[in-house]
Amino acid sequence: NAGVTQTPKFQVLKTGQSMTLQCAQDMNHNSMYWYRQDPGMGLRLIYYSASEGTTDKGEVPNGYNVSRLNKREFSLRLESAAPSQTSVYFCASSEARGRTTYQETQYFGPGTRLLVL
Amino acid sequence: AQSVTQPDIHITVSEGASLELRCNYSYGATPYLFWYVQSPGQGLQLLLKYFSGDTLVQGIKGFEAEFKRSQSSFNLRKPSVHWSDAAEYFCAVAERFSGNTPLVFGKGTRLSVIA
């Protein structure tokens, strides 16, 4: 049982390049989330998926797209990276069985550190 | 909109000393309240949470937190800090009757532990 896994761990991009951050969970959770963490800003929600087949914008969705590929996987895509997207990205999941999503404990992956030059 | 304030950006305590990390929230009704810890280079891990009932909540690693409605606070405490407690601590709140309104995190308090 690996919990929440993220790939890659580190990535350096040039401005304008695209990339996809991968996230998978093996806990059979319904809900998944993408956050970014910047110094002094805490965690800010980019997108979330309350259940398989649905996605919704969070606080800072501009410049990102997501895909809930199946129940296990939730990917985050940067179509044209910008230096402002330099950050640490965390994926999380929660069980959320028929209840309000945010009542649930969220389980976090180890993060992806992204540098955009 | 709800908000979470952690007034202390960085706190340094001596090993064995007591610890209190402050968290205040702004919301009309009692929200769901959480404390998460992030060790260096790691993701976040839940320490404890408050949904209802006893306002003193026990968590993992010897931590506890007390919900005080009158002060809109949910402060985290530990009676004796260990060097391994050095980490960043985040308070978070979720609206109680909101459907899927996102969890809101505070900006975090970094804890340093000295010998």
Contacts between the chains, C-beta under 8 A, distances in Angstrom:
chain1	res1	chain2	res2	distance
A	4	B	43	7.3
A	40	B	9	7.4
A	40	B	107	6.0
A	41	B	107	6.2
A	42	B	90	6.3
A	42	B	105	4.4
A	42	B	106	5.7
A	42	B	107	4.1
A	42	B	108	5.4
A	43	B	44	7.5
A	43	B	90	6.9
A	43	B	105	4.4
A	44	B	105	7.7
A	45	B	102	4.7
A	45	B	103	7.3
A	48	B	100	7.7
A	48	B	102	6.8
A	50	B	100	5.5
A	56	B	100	7.0
A	58	B	102	5.5
A	59	B	102	6.8
A	90	B	43	5.8
A	90	B	44	7.1
A	92	B	43	7.8
A	92	B	44	7.7
A	100	B	94	7.8
A	100	B	98	7.1
A	100	B	99	6.2
A	100	B	100	6.9
A	101	B	99	7.9
A	101	B	100	4.7
A	102	B	32	6.8
A	102	B	94	3.5
A	102	B	95	7.2
A	102	B	98	7.5
A	102	B	100	6.9
A	102	B	101	6.6
A	102	B	102	6.6
A	102	B	103	4.8
A	103	B	32	5.7
A	103	B	51	7.0
A	103	B	94	6.5
A	105	B	34	7.7
A	105	B	46	5.0
A	105	B	49	6.7
A	106	B	44	7.7
A	106	B	46	7.4
A	106	B	103	6.9
A	107	B	46	7.9
A	108	B	36	8.0
A	108	B	43	3.4
A	108	B	44	4.4
A	108	B	45	7.2
A	109	B	43	5.3
A	110	B	41	7.7
A	110	B	42	6.1
A	110	B	43	5.0
A	111	B	41	7.9
A	111	B	42	7.6
A	111	B	43	5.7
